[in-house]
């Protein structure tokens, strides 16, 4: 059911309902003017435009007794995302992405022209002057009540420095929410000093917070063999030979050793060539998918821990790298641009994924590395993007790290584009076999959807089936890149772009405006995945689903992600509503 049959976020056929959602929270009065909190009646005073600024469920967990779901947010993600990828475009010799725009159908972005930036008002200044304070939420499963648990500034004075709450985990009577103070000098993979918040699960009491300058990113937690683990990026690379694998360590696995009285105690049990980002437990070991860390010399891929029953701090350098993008993508720049999303143990295999973070890095990295690639017109950029930036890849590993390890491609391409700068005066793109030399078992990349660039953004097993969420970049490309109101392509190219050309490209490339973030389901190891939703659960604003969280065998929760402030109320054609949504499937 869709349209008038369901509200945005609902899917009655699959028993998916909206458990909680972000409400309109700010009033905008024009460029460079101060915003205001929404009035008690949910409206703005005269001249104000209502906005929903809280847009991502980024950190996601359930307490140890499955009584409540906890999450942390990111606000105004379009502005923050464009500011974060700006350095990649600069390195490629492209123009600015940070020109303010107002699109009343989607989003308003002010960047350095915002009142906050000009008048030095937190949370974050400069190019991310649109940033709003993060929030922490708790959903009581029995009562159905969602409660804002964001600490007051007097208890959490660093709240104005945290641009997003990205990781969450729970064990015993403690819930952790992890965030980052983003620095904008790393492009699409920007990180920042890690901040951890702790709560007592039984009564939601805030236990305090700590800042960790030695860590510069955090993405996920996992409970394995009764212990709580999480991965961090290192602010400074370690010494050669001081970690697992052949390269300098740029990431670490931490294990919690604290308790509710002293929650902020951890020990390092893994030091890897990259940042451990996603986790699963497989045959008594932790498997982690990695992202390149600061100063990384290593491709993103998969590591396996020593056995959990003996894992200790002395095993920090004994994790085994088992597969990476260097073993799959024939183009070296593409391989360096990809990251590992979810890894999930399912029916004797580890299901794993590769994708491009934040849409653009493979294209901008190619443009920076190869000046001969044409880049001065919209068709030039479109071709560079399509050839350098493949859809997400799903593969699986049997017996990871063992002598008889098998790797099997499930969704991807037999051949990928490779750029040869020496082929002629301008260089040439050619198609070459993936380095596994395999045809995909089930279909093309992105579950046969070219715009599913993140696959397995979130993943989990529920009632014996594997669920994978995606980030569908069609909405971003349609309503940001190709939108005449944003001026993004004109800024990148450095010259005016025809509005007629942009509208034609939008219609040709993205004819179905309902398509949005997706969830795909593997029923077993022998069958292809089937779609649970291809419409963001009937909400075209939901460009992705990062949160996939089973709570026992009773409920599967989804946390949605988007970058839109409008519309603040449900709309049709296509169905949509701005702001994060917590969705519950029973």
N, C-alpha and C positions, 0 to 999 in steps of 0.2 A: 504494500500500500504506500502511496506517496501523495504529495499535494494536499488537497483538502481532507484526505482520509486520515492523515497523521500530522501531528505537530513536528516541527524540525527537531530531530534527535530521536524520534520514535520509530519503531519498526514492529508493528503488532504481529506480523507473521512470525517473527523470530522472538517474540516476547521481550523486546528491548524497550525500556522506558527511560525517561529522563529522571534521574534521581536528584540531581542538583544542577544548577547552571549559573554562570556569571550574570549578574544583573547590571543594568546601566548605572554607572557610578560617577561620571564626570560631565561637566558642561563646558563646551568650547565656545569662545566668543570672537574668534578671529585670530589671524596670524599675529604672533608677538604679544597677545593679550593673556593675562593670567586665566587659567582654568579654575573651576570651582567644583566642589563636591556637589553631587545631585541633592536636591532638596528632600526634605522628609516625605514629601508627597510623591517622590519619584520623578519630579519634573525639574526643568531649569527655569530660572527667571527670564524675563523678556530679553530676547537677543541671543540666548544660549542654544546650542545644538547638543542634544543628548548623545553621549558616547558610552560604549562598553569597552573598557580598556584592558580588563583581565582576560587573556586570550589562550593561554597554554596551561593545561595540566602537565607539568614537566616532571615533577617528583611524585611517586605513586606507591603506596604500600597499604597493607592491612595490619592491624595489631596482631599480636601473637595468639590471641584467643578468638580471632575473627569476629570481633564485636563492632569494629569501626574501620572505615577506610580513611586514610590520610593522604593529603596531597599538597604540593606547593606550586605556585603559579609563576608565570611571566606575563608582563603587561606590555602593550603596544609593541608587539613583536615585529611588525613590518618595519617600523623605524629602526629598532635595534638591529634587525637582520640586515637591512640595507647599509647601515653604518658599519657593521662587522665585516661585510664583504667588500667594502670600499677599497681597502688596501690591495685586494686581489686585482681589481680593475685598474688601480693606479700602476701596479707593477706591470700590467699588460699594456700600458700606454694609453688607456682609455680615459674618458672624461669622468666628471663627477656624478655620483649617485645621490648626493645629499641636497638636492634642490627641493624646497618645500612644495607641497601640493595638497589640494583639498578635493576629494572625490566623495560627494555625499552619498553615493551608493555603496562605498566600500570602506575608505579609511582617509584620515587626515594625518599628514606628516609634516612636522616643522623643523626638525633637526636643530641646527645651531641658531635658527631664527625663533625658537620657542621662547616664551617668557622665562621659563626656568633657566635656559642656557644663558640668555642675555643678562639676567639679574642674579645669576649664581645661586639658584634655588635647587636643592637636591630633589630627587635621588641622584641622578647622574647628569653631568654637564656636557658641554660641547656637542658633538655630533649626535649623541643620544639624549638630547634635551627633552625628548618626548617621554622618557622613562617614567614609570610610576612605581611606587613601592610594591614589593612582592607581598603575597599573602599565603597563609597556611590555613587549610580547611580540614575539618573532620566531619565525616558522615556516619551517623549512628544507624546501623543496619536495621535494628529492631524498630526504632521509632520513625525512621525515615527523615530525621532532621539533619540538616547541614549547618554546621557551626563554624564561624570564623574564629580560628585560634591564633591569629597573627599576634605576636607579642607587641606590647606597647613600646614606644621608643625608649622609655626610661629603662626597660628591661632588655632591649635589643637595640642599642644606639647605632649599630652598623647597618640598620635596615636601609638607609639611604645609599649605601655603597653596594648593595647586592642587586644585581640586575636580573637574576633568575634563580629559582629553587629547582635544582635539576635532578636530585637523587633522593631516595627515601628507603628506609629499611626499619625493621622492627624485630626485637627478640625479647622474651621475658616481659618486663613491665616498662620497656623503654622504646620509644619511637624516635628515630633520627630523620631529620630533613636537612639535606645538603644543598648549598648554593655557591655561586661564584660571583666575585667582584670582577666583572669583565674588563679586560684591557683590549683596546681596539687596534692592536699592532700585529695580529696574527691572521688576519683575513677570516675566512669562513670557519676556521677551526679555533677561533679565539677562545681563550680561557681566562682565568683570573684566580686570585687568591681564594682558596676554599674556606667556606664558613659552614659550620655544623651547628644545628639547633637540636635540642633534646627535650622530649616531653615524657611525662609519666603516663603510660597508656591507660591505666585503670581510672584515672580521674582527669586526664588532659592537662595536668599541671605543667607549666613551662619550667624546665629544669635548668635552663641556661644555654649559653652559646660559646663557641670558641672559633678563633680565626687561626688558619694554618698557612702561613706564608710559604712554607716549603712545598706545598701542594698547589697546583694551578688548574685543576679540573676534577670534577667528580660526576659520574653519570648513573651508576646503579649499585645496589646492594644485593646480597643473596644470603640466605640461610643454608648452610651445608653441614650435614652431620652434627646438627645442634649448635653450630657456631655462626656468628654473623660476620660477613666479609663485605668489603667494598673496594673499588678501584679508584686510584687517583693518578693524575698527571703530576710529574715532578717539575717544579719551577726551574730547576737547573739540572741538566743531564748528569748522570753519575759517571764515575770513572770507568774507562774501558775495562772489561773483565769483572766488574763488580756486580753484574746481574746475569740473568738467564739469556741465552742466545749469544750471537757473536758481536752484537753492537752495544754501544753505550746505553745504559738504562734510562728511559724517559718516563716510566710509569711504575706504579707499585700496587701491590695488593695488601690491604690492611685487614687485620682481624681484631674484633672488639674483645677487650679483656675487662671491661668495666662492669658496673651494675647501676641500679637506680640511684644509689647514694653518690656514686662517683662515675658518671657515665662516659667521661671523655678520656678513656684509656684504651690505647690500641697498640698492636705490635705488627711489624712488617713481616709478612711471610712470603712475599713474592716481589721480585724486582725484574721488570721486563723491558725489552727494547722499545716498546710502545705503551701507551696508556691502556690499561684494561678497562673496557667500557661496558660490555654485556657479559652475563654469566649464566652458566647452567651447571648442574651436577650430572656426571655421566660415569657410570661404572666405578663409583667411589673416588672420583677425582673432580676438581673444578676445571671447567673449560671456559675460556674467556675469549671474546672477540675484541680486537684492539683498534684504537685510533692513533695516528702519529702524534707523539708528544712533542714538547718544545725541544728543538735541536735533534729530532729523530733522524736516524740514518736508516730506518727500517720501513718496509712496506707494512700496511695494515694487514692483519690476519688473525690466526687462531693459535692460542697457547693452551697447553694442558699442564695441570699441577702434578706434583708428586701425590701419592695416596693420601687421602684425607686423614686416615687414622694415625698417620705418623707425621703429618705436616707441621713444621715448626719454623722458628725464625732462622734456623740453620739451613733451611731449604730455599731460602730466598733466591738463590741462583740456580735452582734445579728445575725450573719450569721449562717445558719443551715446546718450541715453536713447531707447528705441524703443517700449516698451510698459510699462504698469503696471496695477495693480489698479484705479486710478481710471478706466481705459478699459474696465472689464469689469463691476464690481459696481455695481448701482444704489443700494445703501444705503451712505452715506458712512462710517458707522462700521465696517461689515463691510469695506469697501475698505481702511480704515486698519489693520484688525486682521490682514489677510492678509500672508503673506510669499511670496517666490519660492523654491521648492525647485529641483530639478535642471533644468539646461539642457543639452541634448545634441544635437549635430549628427548628423542621420540622414537619409539619402537626399534631400539637398538642402534639408532644412528644419532649423530649430532647434526641437526639442521642448522645451516649457517647462511649468511647473506653478505653481499657487498653492495654498496651504493655510494652516491656522491653527496657529501654534506652541503646543505645550503645552496643547491641548484647549480651554481656557476663555476666552481673551482677548476674542473677539468678544462673548460673552455678558456678561462683566463690564464691558466697555467700553460696551455698550448700557445696562446697568443703571445705570452711573455717569452716562451722558449724559442718560438719560431716566427721571426718578423715577416717571413714570406707568406704567412697565411693571410689572405684578404680579410679586411675587417672594417671597411669604410662605408658600407651600406647595410641596410637591414637584411637583404638576402645574404650578404657575406657573413654577417653574424649568425644568422639562422643556420647556414650550412656548417659553420665552425662549431656551433653548439650541438647540432644533431650528430655530427661525426665524432666529436670528442667526448660526448656525454651520454653513455649508454644507460638504458633502463636497469633497474635493480636486478641483481643476480641471486638466485636461490640454489644452493648446492648442499650436499650432505656428506658426512665423513663417517665411515665405519672403522672402528678400532683406532681412534686417533692416537698418534704417537707410537703405534706399534709397527713392527716390521711388515705386517700384512695390511697396513692402512689402505683403505679405498676412499677415493673422492669421486662423487658422481654429480654431474650437472643436472639440475631439475628444470630450472627456468633461466634462460639466457640465450646467447647466440652462438652458433657454430663459428661464425666469422665476425670480427670486429674491425672497425676502421683503424688504420695505422698511418701516421703522418711521416713521410720520408722527405726531409728537407733537402736531400741531395739529388732527388730524382730529376729535377730540372730547375730553371731559374726561380720559380716560385714554390717548388716543392709539390708533392703529390700525395693525395690520400689513396690508399689501397686497402682492400679487405683481406685479412689474414685469419687463419685458424686461431681459436682460443688455444691456450697452451696445454689444456687437457686433451685437445684434439677429439672432443666429444660433441655429438649432437645433444641438445637438451632432451631429457627423458619425457618432459610433459609439455613444454611450450616455450615461447619467446620471453625475453626479459620483462620484468614488471608484471608477471602473470598475464602475459600477452597484451599488456598496456604500456606503450612506450613512455607514458608520463608518470608511471609509478617508479620514481627514481629512488625512493627509500622503500625497501621491502623488508619486513621484519623490523620496522622502527620500534615496535613492541611485539612480543610473542610470548605465548604460554600454552600449556596443555590444560584442558578442562574437559572432564568427563571422557577422557580417552581420545580427544581430538586436539590437533595442533592449530591454534589460531595465530595469524600473523597480520599486524596492522601495517599500513603503508602511508607514505606521504605522496599525494598525487599533485604534481607540480603544475597541472593544467590551469588550476585557478590562479596560481601565482603569475604564470606567463600570460594568461588572458587578461586578468584584471589589474596587473601591475605593469609588466613589461610591455604589453601591446595596447595598453590603455592610453589614449591620447591625453587624458586628464593628468596623468602622472609626469609626463615628459621624461621618463627614464631613458628611453632609447635615444632621444635627442641629446640628453646629457652624456651618455656613453659615447655616442658618435661625434659629438661636438658640432652638430649642424641640425637644422630643422628636419623633421620627419613628417611626411604626408599623413594627415589624418585618414584619408581615404585608404592609403596603403595599410595602415595599422588595422583599421576596421575590417578590411578584406582578409588580412591574415588571421584575425581573430575568428572570423566566420569559417574559414577553411580549416584551420588547425583545431578549433575547439567548438564544433557545432552543437554539442550537447552540454548545456550549461549546468545540468544536474550532476554531472560526474564530479566526484570529490574524493576525499580520503576513503580508503577501502579496508576491509577485513576479509582475508581469505582463510579457508579451513581445509586442512588435510585430515580426512577421516581415517586414513591408515597410510602405511608406507608404500602401498602398491598403487594408490590412486592419485590422480592429479588433484590439485586444490580446487575448491569451489568457492564462489563468492558468497559471503554473508551480507555484505553491503558494498556497493560501488558508488554510493551517493552521500557518503558522510553520515550514514543513518538518517537519510532524508533531510540533510542540512548541507546545502552547497557551500556554506561558509567553512565547514570542517574540512580543511585541506589534508588533515592527517589524523592518525590514531596511534599515539606513542604508548599509551597506557593500556595494557591487557593484563588484568589482575583477577585470577580466580580466588574466591573466598570459600574454602572448603569445596564441597560438591554442590552447593546451593546456588551460588551466584557467580557470574562472570561480569566484572566491571570493565568498562572502557573509558579512558580519559582522552578527550579530543583536543585538537590543536588547530589554531587558525591565526590570522593576522588582521582581523577586520573589526572596526568599531561600529559599523552600520550594516544592516538595520538593527536597531535596538529592540524591536518587536518582531514577531514572526511575519514573514512575507511569503508569497507564493510566486511561482513562475520565474525561477525555480524556488522550491521551499528553502528558506534560509533564516538564520538568526545569528547575530554576532555574539562572541564570548565562548569561553570554554564550557564544555558539558561533561558531567559525570553520568554515564549511561549504565544501566543495570539490566543484564539478561538473566532470566531465571529458568 
